[in-house]
Structure formats: C-alpha cells, structure tokens
Amino acid sequence: MASLISHAVAALGIGTIFARPEISKRVWAIGAGCSMLPDVDVVGFRFGIRYGDFWGHRGFTHSLLFAGILATLALVVGFPHALSGLNRTWLWLYFFLATASHGFLDAMTNGGLGVAFFSPFNNTRFFLPCHPILVSPISLTRFFSGRGAAVLRSELIWIWIPAGLLAVLTLVLRRVFLRASPRAKNVTEV
Ligand SMILES: [Zn+2]
C-alpha cells in the first residue's frame, strides 16, 4: 500500500479537474474517503484471510468493479439530489477515478503482491511496468519505527508532486481556455 494520506492527496489532485468554486467541499471529502477505503481489506488479516485471496489485501476492494460500485454508492447515498456546479455523471466519474487511483498507486509500489484490477472475473495480481513508490508497511508500528519517513519521502516525489503539478496544469489550462473562449467566460460569470 501507499500510505492513506497520499491516496487522499492523489484524489484531491484528480479533483482539481472537476473543481468549480460553487461545488460543496463535501464532494472532495467523500472523494478522499473513496480513495482510502480500498485498504479496509487489511482487517482480513485479523480473520485469517490470506494476502492473495479474493478478499485479501489488494484483492477485490482494489478492483475497477469495486471502484464503480463505491462511486455509485457515494453518489446515491452522499448526493441523492442534484448538485450545483457538477452534473451527476461527472460526479460519479470523479468518485470512480478517486477510488480507482488507489489500485493504480498500489500497483506502482515496490512490494507486496500486485493488484487484482479485474476481480472478481480474474483474481490475477498486477503491477504496472513502472513501480518506483516505496511500499508502506501495513503495520502502523512499523510505519512509525523509522521506515515511514523514507516511504513519505518516496510518496512526496511520486504522488504529492505529480498531484500538485496536475492541479497547477489544470488551473493554467482552465484560464487559457476561458481567455480563448468569451462564451465560456460568460458562462462562469452568470
Ligand atoms: Zn491499497
């Protein structure tokens, strides 16, 4: 796993693509929650579920189907009514990407088993071809016993900085687009 805080940072970085000033902050809080929830599977270790099992760590809860299910639940339960500034399809897409980003980041770490992206249809575990992120210990005790600093340094480089760059790029492109499109500018000024 990458550490939970870094998964949330990635979700907030993705959120800048969907951000509008009028959107409730609850959207970003729920998006961050969606990005962290897949690691709920670590409780399975306490009940004898093995790492490589269907319900094991980086198993079904890290799959693309789970991301779709969680995005749907977040939308239906969290936002049963229309939301100003973002239509429901885009809102679902944000929750889906926030959740799915978790598996992709885990698949870029250098330890553990890979990610069951296609569970329940195929429980094969995958890593991405490039996996530079230092894997975070599952145990908090081990995380705070010295290895955590190295993990956070690695995540700063490979998650926090790219998320920040994505946010900056999105803001710049949005400004350029609004300048080039007077109609779009008028729409935002209504
Ligand atoms: Zn994970």
Residues whose N, C-alpha, C, O or C-beta is under 5 A from the ligand:
A	BS01	ZN	M1 D39 D106
